[in-house]
């Protein structure tokens, strides 16, 4: 296995952003990438699931077989990985390195279990952790129902997961340096930008 270039990652510390589905992460990140073109990069995750219509290998995901994925797990090639709905997903160390070597800051948008793995990784340079929270579970429920895209069962599941993520973010063992409550989009975006880019942004 190729040696990891952690010095490139150390000089461009990745940002781990997490938060429940419906907290506004996608909106924030799209805006940040648009405002600072070329400054940030998304790590392309590996997955064992099949591509959906319009998805491209290497752009949306690195689509691999289960054997290839587990081989990379064995070689400790992932900074975090998990299994959802029978499929494996993971962020490879190489994907983060590739972005750092371009002189960009890597943004990792990952779930709670992934956050724990990254925070406790023995050799990966420590990123900066940000948690984006909805104002309350009630507001989150309104947002999820307002989308009109999820079935009741999926909404209940997302809300349960959101509760677990919010509890973890507020616990002493959570690695988050900052929790931003997205109750006002402009105010929350300003706080996200200050954390990621700096107070003079």
ROSE-532547 format. One record per atom (N, C-alpha, C): y, z, x; residue in three letters. Coordinates in steps of 0.1 Angstrom, whole numbers, plus 5000, padded with zeros to 4 digits. Each point is the difference from the previous one (the first is absolute). Example, Ala and Ser with C-alpha at 12.3 -4.5 7.8 and 13.67 -1.06 7.14 Angstrom:
ROSE-532547
494350785132ALA501250004991ALA501250005009ALA501149934996SER501150005009SER501150084992SER
***
This chain:
ROSE-532547
498850005008UNK501250004992UNK501250005009UNK501149924996UNK501249995008UNK500750145000UNK500650035012UNK500750135000UNK501249994991UNK500350124993UNK501250004991UNK501350015008UNK500949934995UNK501350005007UNK500950114992UNK499750125003UNK500850114992UNK501450015005UNK500349955012UNK501450015005UNK501049924991UNK499549884996UNK500849924991UNK500350074987UNK498950074995UNK500150074987UNK500950125002UNK499950075012UNK500850125002UNK501549975001UNK500349885005UNK501549975001UNK500549944987UNK499249964991UNK500449964987UNK499250084990UNK500350134998UNK499250094992UNK499849954986UNK498849984995UNK499849954987UNK500550104989UNK500349954989UNK500450094988UNK498949994990UNK499550124996UNK499050014989UNK500850044987UNK499949914991UNK500750034987UNK498950014989UNK500050114993UNK499050024990UNK500750054987UNK499250004989UNK500650054988UNK499149944989UNK500050064988UNK499249954989UNK500449864995UNK499049934994UNK500349874994UNK501150024989UNK501149935001UNK501150014990UNK501150085006UNK499950055013UNK501150085006UNK501149915005UNK499849875001UNK501049905004UNK499949965015UNK498850025006UNK499949965014UNK500249855003UNK499449924991UNK500149855002UNK501549964999UNK500750054990UNK501449974998UNK500850035013UNK499850125005UNK500750055012UNK499749925012UNK498849975002UNK499649935012UNK500449855000UNK500049944988UNK500549864999UNK501450005003UNK500850094995UNK501450015003UNK500350025014UNK499350095006UNK500250035015UNK499749885008UNK498949934997UNK499649885008UNK501049894998UNK500649994988UNK501049894998UNK501350045007UNK500350125001UNK501350045006UNK499950005015UNK498850025006UNK499850005014UNK498949905004UNK500349874999UNK499049905003UNK499650015014UNK498750005003UNK499450005014UNK499950145006UNK500550104994UNK500050135006UNK498750074997UNK499449984988UNK498750064996UNK498949914998UNK498850055001UNK498849924997UNK499050084992UNK499349944991UNK498950074993UNK498749975008UNK499250115001UNK498749985006UNK499149934990UNK499349905004UNK499149934990UNK498650085000UNK499650054989UNK498850084999UNK498849915000UNK498950075004UNK498749934999UNK499450044987UNK499249924994UNK499350034987UNK498749924999UNK499050064993UNK498749934998UNK500049944987UNK501150014992UNK500049944987UNK500349855001UNK499749924990UNK500249865000UNK501549974998UNK500549895006UNK501449964997UNK500249974985UNK501250044995UNK500449964987UNK500749875001UNK500349944988UNK500649875000UNK501450015007UNK500249915009UNK501349995007UNK500150095012UNK499050085003UNK500050095012UNK499549925012UNK500750035011UNK499649935012UNK499550105011UNK498949965007UNK499550085010UNK501050015012UNK500250125004UNK501050025011UNK501450034995UNK500349964988UNK501350034994UNK500050114990UNK499149994990UNK499950114990UNK499150115005UNK498949965005UNK498950095006UNK499349925011UNK499350085009UNK499049945008UNK498750024993UNK499549894994UNK498750014992UNK498850005009UNK499250105000UNK498950015009UNK498750044992UNK498949995006UNK498750044994UNK499950155002UNK499150064992UNK499850145001UNK499550045014UNK499149915005UNK499550025014UNK501150005010UNK500949914999UNK501149995010UNK500950124999UNK500250054987UNK500950114998UNK499450135006UNK498750024997UNK499350125005UNK499950005015UNK499949885006UNK499949995014UNK501350045007UNK501149974993UNK501450045005UNK500250154998UNK499450064989UNK500050144998UNK499350075012UNK498849955003UNK499250055011UNK500750005013UNK500849895002UNK500749995013UNK501450075000UNK500250084989UNK501250084999UNK501349905000UNK499849894993UNK501149905000UNK501050024989UNK499850104991UNK500950024989UNK500850135002UNK501349994996UNK500850125000UNK499750084987UNK499749934990UNK499650064987UNK499149904992UNK499150054993UNK499249914991UNK499450084989UNK499749944989UNK499550064988UNK499249904992UNK499450064989UNK499249914991UNK500550024986UNK500349894993UNK500550014986UNK499249904993UNK499450044989UNK499349914990UNK498949925007UNK499350065010UNK499049935006UNK500449915012UNK501349985002UNK500549925011UNK500650095011UNK500049955012UNK500650085011UNK501449945004UNK500950095003UNK501349965004UNK500450085012UNK500749945009UNK500450075012UNK501249945008UNK500750085007UNK501149955009UNK499550015014UNK499849885007UNK499550005013UNK501250045010UNK499650065011UNK500950035011UNK500749885005UNK499149895001UNK500649875005UNK501149944991UNK499850024987UNK501049954991UNK501450075002UNK499950135003UNK501350075003UNK500549965013UNK499249985010UNK500449965014UNK500749864999UNK499449914993UNK500549864999UNK501550014996UNK500350094990UNK501450004995UNK500950075011UNK499550115006UNK500850075011UNK500349905011UNK499049925004UNK500249915011UNK501049894997UNK500349974987UNK501049914997UNK501450075000UNK500050135003UNK501350085000UNK500450044987UNK499050004990UNK500350044987UNK499550144997UNK500550074990UNK499550134996UNK499049974989UNK498850055001UNK498949984990UNK500250104989UNK499949954988UNK500150084988UNK498550014994UNK499550124998UNK498750014994UNK500250064986UNK499649934990UNK500150054986UNK498550044996UNK499750135002UNK498650044998UNK499950124990UNK498750024996UNK499750114991UNK499950135007UNK499950114992UNK499950135005UNK498950025011UNK498849954997UNK498950025009UNK500349935014UNK500649894999UNK500449925012UNK501150085008UNK500950064993UNK501150085006UNK499350115008UNK499050074994UNK499350115007UNK499449955013UNK499349884999UNK499349955011UNK501049965012UNK501149944996UNK501049965010UNK500550125007UNK500450104992UNK500650125005UNK499050075010UNK498749994998UNK499050075008UNK499349915010UNK500549885002UNK499349915009UNK500250055014UNK498950005008UNK500150065013UNK500849925011UNK500049874998UNK500749925011UNK501149914995UNK500249994987UNK501149924995UNK501450075001UNK501049945006UNK501350065001UNK500550044986UNK500550124999UNK500450064987UNK501249924994UNK499749954988UNK501149934993UNK501050104993UNK501049954993UNK500950084992UNK499549994986UNK500050114992UNK499450004987UNK501150024989UNK499949914990UNK501050014989UNK499250004987UNK500450094991UNK499450004987UNK501049974989UNK499749904992UNK500949964989UNK499450064987UNK500850084993UNK499450074989UNK500849964987UNK499349994989UNK500749984987UNK500750144997UNK501050004991UNK500750124997UNK499050114993UNK499049954993UNK499150094993UNK498849924996UNK498950064996UNK498849934995UNK500449934987UNK500950064992UNK500349954987UNK500749865002UNK501050005010UNK500749875002UNK499049905006UNK499150045008UNK499049915006UNK499249944989UNK499650084990UNK499249954989UNK500749904992UNK501350034998UNK500949904992UNK500049875008UNK500250005013UNK500149885008UNK498749924999UNK498950075002UNK498749935000UNK499749944986UNK500350074990UNK499849954986UNK501049884997UNK501250025006UNK501049894998UNK499649875006UNK499250005010UNK499649885007UNK499249914990UNK499250074991UNK499249934991UNK498849925006UNK499750035012UNK498949925007UNK498750075001UNK500050144998UNK498850085003UNK499450044986UNK498750015000UNK499350064989UNK500250155001UNK499750074988UNK500250144999UNK499250085011UNK498749955002UNK499150075010UNK500749995014UNK500549885003UNK500649985013UNK501350095002UNK500850014989UNK501250095001UNK499650145002UNK499050054993UNK499650145002UNK499550035014UNK499349905005UNK499450015014UNK501250005010UNK501049914998UNK501150005009UNK500850135000UNK500250054988UNK500750134998UNK499350115007UNK498750014999UNK499250105007UNK500249995015UNK499949885005UNK500249975014UNK501450045005UNK501049974991UNK501450035004UNK500250155001UNK499450074991UNK500150155000UNK499450055013UNK498949955004UNK499350045013UNK500949975012UNK500649884999UNK500949965012UNK501350085000UNK500650034989UNK501250084999UNK499750155005UNK498950054996UNK499650145004UNK499850005015UNK499349905005UNK499749995015UNK501449995008UNK500949914995UNK501349985007UNK500850135001UNK499850094990UNK500850125000UNK499250125006UNK498849975006UNK499250115006UNK500450015015UNK499750125005UNK500350025015UNK499349915009UNK498849954997UNK499249925009UNK500549855000UNK500949974991UNK500449864999UNK500949965012UNK499849885006UNK500849965012UNK501449944997UNK500349994987UNK501349934997UNK501250075005UNK500849925007UNK501350065005UNK501050004989UNK499949924991UNK501049994989UNK499349964987UNK500450074989UNK499649964986UNK501349954993UNK500049884995UNK501149944993UNK499649994985UNK500850064992UNK499849994985UNK500749884995UNK499349904994UNK500649884995UNK500450024986UNK501150074998UNK500550024986UNK501249914998UNK500649955011UNK501149904999UNK499849905011UNK499749874996UNK499649905010UNK501049995012UNK501349994997UNK500949985011UNK500150125010UNK499950124994UNK500150125008UNK498750015008UNK498849974994UNK498750015007UNK499949905011UNK500549874997UNK500049905010UNK500850045012UNK501250064998UNK500950045011UNK499350105008UNK499250104994UNK499350105007UNK498849945008UNK499349904994UNK498949935007UNK500649935012UNK501149934998UNK500649935011UNK500450095012UNK500650114996UNK500550105010UNK498850055008UNK498950034994UNK498850055006UNK499449895010UNK499949884995UNK499349905007UNK500949935011UNK501249974996UNK500949935009UNK501050095008UNK500450114993UNK501050095007UNK501250034991UNK500650115003UNK501150044991UNK501249905000UNK500149925011UNK501249915001UNK499749874994UNK498849994993UNK499649874994UNK500949974988UNK
***
